Amino acid sequence: MDQSVAIQETLEKEENCITAVQCDILFDKITESRLLGLVESAKEHAIFIYTHRRMAITADDVSLEDIIPVSLDFAIVEVSSPEELAVVGADTRVRVSYRDEELELRLPFGSNSRLFLSEVNRAWSEVCKSPIQKPKFEWINKYTNAIRGHGVVKQTIAPLGIRNIKLNQHLETEKSLDKKGDLERENGSNSGTQKSRVYSSVESRGIPNRDDRDDLVRSSSHTPSNKAQILTMPQFGLRDNLIRCELLKNEELYTYLENYSFFLGTYNVNGQTPKESLRPWLSCTLDPPDIYCVGFQELDLSKEAFFFNDTPKELEWMQAVSEALHPDAKYALVKLVRLVGIMLIFYVKKEHAEFISDVEAETVGTGIMGRMGNKGAVAIRFRFHHSDICVVNSHLAAHIEEYERRNQDYKDICSRLQFRQLDPTQPPFTIMKHNVVLWIGDLNYRISDLDVDDVKELISKKDFETLHSFDQLKRQIDKEAVFDGFVEGEIHFQPTYKYDTGSDMWDTSEKCRVPAWCDRILWKGKNIKQKHYQSHMALKTSDHKPVSSVLVIGIKRINGETYKKTFEEIVRNIDKMENECIPSVTLSKREFDFKDVKFMQHQAETLSLFNDGQVPCQFEFIQKPNESTYCKPWLTANPPKGFIAQGGSVDIELEVFVNCSTAPELNLGKQQIEEILVLHLERGKDYFISVTGNYLPSCYGTSIHLLCQLREPIQDMPQETLRELAEMSGDENAENSEKPLDIPKELWMMVDHLFRNAVKQEDIFQQPGLRSELAEIMDCLDTGIPDSLPGSNHSVAEALLLFLDALPEPVVPYCFYQQCLESCSSASQCERVISMLPQCHQNVFNYLAAFLRELLKNSASNRLDVNILATTFASLLLRSPTKQDFAEKRKTREFFQHFLTQGSS
Amino acid sequence: MAKQYDVLFRLLLLGDSGVGKTCLLCRFTDNEFHPSHISTIGVDFKMKTLVIDGIKVRIQIWDTAGQERYQTITKQYYRRAQGIFLVYDITSERSFQHIMKWASDVDEYAPDKVQKILVGNKSDEVDKRQVATEQGIKLAEAYGMDFFETSAFTNHNITETFTRLAEQVLAANKKDLDLLWMSINDEFNLAALEEEEGLCDSVTGDQRKGCWC
């Protein structure tokens, strides 16, 4: 009975009771029954807790006791132990907590509880998905006012609406089930033990308070945010599913059939208590069957049984069955399931018990209002070795003319009866999804179109074949209206209904019912043979006779050896697939050698990446240890990262450019054009790409001091010599065979060139030169001592500026910079500072100043003035070791101006 | 629910260029052998799933460039490995001599707990043998390592070698794994464990990020 109907009646129109479940609340030592409803209103969910009459049908039967909003403060933890559930269906225990309160609940075993929990989970994960939209739960207020003060949750839930949403509350689902099948035992044998360990650690804590539990969660590696993800996302990767699929596909490779005998019995006991031994029925076979599935109908016809689903007869009949099982074997009771008077008991021979797993039981009522349990079905599913088996015991609608109703009941049972899956990501298991379906029960199909005397006549002649042709079930099956795909053995026994209780006499009551084969056994599946199908006249307790059948069923078993091989093969293939899916590219070139790299001359080569892998890939040049960038400053890769579609390609420009900051070390040979780039593919391999080049040293980026020692062009000097000279440069008194030059010859060449050709040049130092001419000038300076320089005056002027800019130590060395600033207002002070410079720097400074003063003499033609030159040259001669601010710039200008106006003053 | 695999380990193949590291890997993961030698220039890896004591162990095997010029870079990969194969070529005395250097690099750069195994590859090339099996055994003993002579060509001792190292890594990390199993119920890997202990960078799962430190 769906009790959400009763709850719904208590709610407002826009509120909806999604699902309800009856449960026990565990107080200190007492348990009390409650009805829980998951109620939704405007996408907010809350669990309503009701006290109730035993079977709630209308609003009058329930009374609201408390409400737990499903907010971020809400948590639910399942605490069932896996062992219990794996063999016999057990109750599900959960702890529900909201803020500081906690409740322990026991939910009855079955899909209803599963459904309830999964709906709660879903509601909660929705809350977690959008934590910004705080649920307000205003709609609950009207209820909480009414119940305040006597809530079931001891400290009543704090006033609603004012809440601090804590984001670190989690919902933990501790998965409570572990497949015990052979499959899993083969390859996951210790996952079970691991889990039980986890459980015991949780269980032993008793009911931890909120903080404890948070600690427990924190100790795992998950952050709060991905904890929520774990819930909403399937916990098994694509990989696991692939393995499972492949195993299933290749089942024939590693399974073989072995026959087992199944004893099926059905007995409508007409509300009687057991009065006689059931041995004639249950022990009618010579050999003990491997499995017993014994079904009863009309176990208890009392109102109590109907309304409260509670009857002492359950135990009585179960005992009667247990005592009557075949004496030559020992049996274990695996499962008993009952819906009012419909009961199914499942026993297995002791030695097979360990091969039974995944046992689930479900019930469906199709009686009064299409829901009640006076009619309907109970079912047990289980896995035996590697076969999935479902046994259904049904009691379908009565009365001769109601055969269509019976067909409908069958269909309702098939569609409504669903077993939960162990894996919550899988859809629920229906009856027909099983390898073998065994359907027994009082199906209630009658014999029609024959009057009672004709029926009895045929029976007395034992002409069951003719009689069978009037059987409604046979006719309905032939018409494919019901039990599609099911098989029933030939009937060689007289109808099992209706007898005068206590006798073998046909019904002598006023109704004088036509005898009928109400009680039947059918099956569906491959490799099934019926060994017998009979009724048992000796039993006289009921107005029905019990029926039994022994089916020999070929059960799939796993060949450990071939299974292992198949499994390994699958894993190998998947590994292979995975390896093939590792991103991969081919590189057009692994080694790049740049010829003749020159100062300020850009060179580029193209590296083509082709995605030859089976997936798109992301590439990036990654840093090496102790380096802040992925490559040396003179090298860039453009783009340094990107995305390549499968089969696509990308061209990367590897660009070499030596500028003022990288030139000094390269000039001295302290560094080489040598680099290994690491090209990393996201989730994939790393490629090393080596870049080399032949750098041609330049006077650009070489110190004044060193240049003063060079009488030959720099490129004519062995690198060794350059380095030696540079190392000596710190030592002013170092012995030198030759007297150093007063100023670098390169500087002299440029200034002299300008002095001779450009003093009257309009806009000199104002107009830029040509890049190509600049390169020529540099080459000239670095390779020879020509009489004149190539290029325009403007290019030579720019070459001069660039030369000053590239000096590793400026003309006014860094260490004098501060002094210059301080003395900028006084001409004499400025001069004193300059007099303190190292000799070669002083020479250069004075030489340049003199040249500039010459230029100013021609300001009429070249349109220069003190201001322009001071601005241009101060910034090159007086460079700050750090960033210059505006005031400093002004001071450097002021400083240098003294030297430009010297002559005229 | 049974887990299909439970642990992820990183194993690293080290040794001179040309000793057959890539071939060992190809033979082990794809059961293929390519006789022509193409130098690995970079760091490649492949995945393989093993079942050890019922635990599904996914191993990520890194194949590194053996050439000397790349060694400063490849050393940086050591610290992320839980197990290391030191591979030499039995037909090359030189590659055997270099094992000492490789081993000392491992001591310097790899985590303390790293498991090592000595591998003498190309055992099929009997005629060209320059390093006697005894020499290998002796060296392995000196280092306290296990030793295998393998042939990627004939598939000799390949699975044994990889499985052995994986077993050693599993055993060496057993305690941590047990602890981790106590606290989480999910798939995890050692890399994640290291993260928690602050031993590792922000590497998550089997993804490597573009960062070395």
Interface residues (C-beta under 8 A of the other chain):
Chain A: E174 K175 L177 D178 K179 L183 E184 N187 G188 S189 N190 S191 Q194 K195 R197 V198 S201 L216 S219 S220 S221 H222 I230 Q235 F236 G237 R239 D240 I243 L422 D423 V571 I574 D575 K576 E578 N579 I582 R590 E620 I622 Q623 K624 P625 I676 V678 L679 H680 E682 R683 K685 D686 Y687 F688 S690
Chain B: M1 A2 K3 Q4 Y5 D6 T29 D30 I41 G42 V43 D44 F45 K46 M47 K48 T49 V51 D53 G54 I55 K56 A65 R69 Y70 I73 Q76 L180 W181 M182 S183 I184 N185 D186 E187 F188 A192 L193 E195 E196 D206 Q207 R208 G210 C211 W212 C213
